[in-house]
Amino acid sequence: MPTIIEVAALAGVSTATVSRALSHPDRVSKETRTRVLKVVHALDYKPNVAARSLRTLRAAKILVTVPDISNPFFASVIRGAEEAARDAGYAVVLGDTRHDPIIEDQYADMLSRREVDGLIFLGHRIPKSLRSLVLSQGARAPIVNGCEYSPDIGVPSVHIDNAAAGHDAIMHLIDLGHCEIGAITGPLISPISRDRLSGALKAAEQHGLRDRLRVRTGDYSAQSGYDQANDLIAAGVTALFCFNDEMAMGAIGAVRDAGLSCPGDVSIVGFDDLPLARFFQPALTTIAQPKEMIGRGTVEMLVRILIGSESPADQITLSHQLIVRNSTQART
């Protein structure tokens, strides 16, 4: 495959001139551009897409970073993002940041170096190295958040109303007659954890149960759901709201190991509606998020920014749904 160096040598110009002739023809003379194009056609030279199209100066790539690639929730979000990116003519570069700010900045540098055209991050914080870009360009910066909306982040976002979802989960348990309820949150540094807790507390307060709602903090892993559920079961709760399905599945294990039954002794509500949720034993009552729609929406929002849309949306709030299955029942 011919290289830009070969084109430059045969045309008698520098590689920079070849680049300008292809990407900014107005910056070279007509004679030079004609000579360069003649060689380009003769060699059937094609700019290296991986190094960026010289004609458009687009990488044709979108970087999507996730805080924990082992979390099955993100698989569906990424699938929606990849499909939308492909439809728009972009490839997706995936980065697993492992909740590490240093790794987040390392991936963010790909945007600074223009190795990708834009960034979608599914975590709760903007990479430190990109904060000045967001401050200077605001919603016009090619950066979009998915899932973890907070006005403090300062970038457009696609998400659900997590406070309303948390409210619905607790209301379901209250409507079933439960008064001794436990909540297992994710890390409260995360906006979605704070919002889900806010909604849960509001529902409990509306029914005079605010002081009886026991709150423990997990880390979204099944193990933390198991550990925190053990504590709450010992405290006498009859129902648990876990802030994701993995913790809910861990909590069901804790109920079983305590010699109790779910939902006979302890009802459990999860969050996310993972594919496994309806096949678990018992099938899990949960809050369903439109995961693929979140992924697709973030890409569509980012593409509007990249093409210079006049009115890119600041945020898009998608609908959630309470899916009632066999892990909850009326308190007898």
Residue, then its C-alpha position, 0 to 999 in steps of 0.5 A: m500500500p503506498t504511503i504519504i511519503e511515496v506520494a510526496a517524493l513522486a510529486g516533489v513536495s513535502t508530506a505536509t504539502v500532500s496533507r494540505a492538498l488533500s484536506h485544505p486545497d485552498r492553502v496550496s497552488k492549483e498547480t501543486r494540488t494538480r500534481v499531488l492529485k495526479v500522483v495520488h490517483a496513479l498510486d491509488y493512494k488512500p489516507n490511513v483511516a487509523a491515522r485520521s482521514l486527511r480529507t476530513l480530519r475526522a478519526a471516525k471514532i467515538l470513545v466510550t468509557v465505562p467505570d466497570i466493564s465486568n458489570p453486565f448493565f453496561a453491555s446493553v448500553i454499549r450495544g446500543a451505542e455501537e449500533a447508533a455509531r455504526d449507523a452514523g459512520y463511526a466506530v466505537v473505541l471502548g475503554d474500561t476505567r475501573h473507577d480510576p481517575i488516572i485511567e480516565d485521564q489516559y483515555a481522555d487524552m485520546l480526545s485531546r490528541r484527536e485520535v477520536d472525534g468525541l467522548i461518551f463517558l458512563g461514569h459520574r465525573i468528567p476526566k480532569s484533563l477535559r474540564s477546561l474544554v468543557l468550561s470553554q465550550g460548554a454543551r458544544a464540547p464533543i463530550v456526552n454523559g450516559c446514565e449518571y446525569s448531574p448538572d454539576i458535570g456540565v455536559p449533555s446527558v442521556h439518563i432516566d429519572n433516578a429519583a422517581a425510580g427510587h420512589d417507585a421501588i419503595m412505594h411498591l414495597i409500601d403498597l405491599g404492606h412493608c414497613e420495615i424496609g432496608a435500602i442498599t445503595g451504591p457509593l454515594i459519590s455517584p449522582i445516581s446513588r444519591d438520586r435513587l436514595s433521595g426518591a426512596l427517602k421521599a416515598a418513606e417520608q410520605h408514609g411516615l416511615r422515614d425513620r424506619l428506612r434502614v440505609r446501608t452502602g454497597d458498591y454495586s457488587a453481588q458480594s456487597g449486596y450479600d454482606q449488607a443484606n445480612d446486616l439488614i436481615a439481622a435488624g429485622v427488615t421484611a423488604l429490601f430495595c437494592f440499587n442494582d440487580e447484582m446486589a439484589m441477587g447477592a441479597i437473595g443469597a443472604v436471605r437463603d443462607a439465613g434460613l429464610s425465604c424470598p419473598g416469603d420472609v423478605s421481599i427484594v427489589g432490584f434495579d436495571d432489569l439485567p437479562l438474568a433477572r427474569f430467570f433468577q430464582p425467584a424471578l427478580t422484581t426490578i426497575a427496568q432502564p432502557k439500556e440500549m436506548i441510553g447508549r443509542g441516545t448518547v451517540e445521537m446526541l454526540v453526533r449532533i454536536l460533532i456536525g454543529s447542530e444548532s440546538p443540541a439537547d442539554q439532557i434527555t430523560l428516558s422512561h423507566q418501568l417497575i417490573v413486578r416478578n416473584s421476589t416481592q409479595a404482600r406482607t402477611 
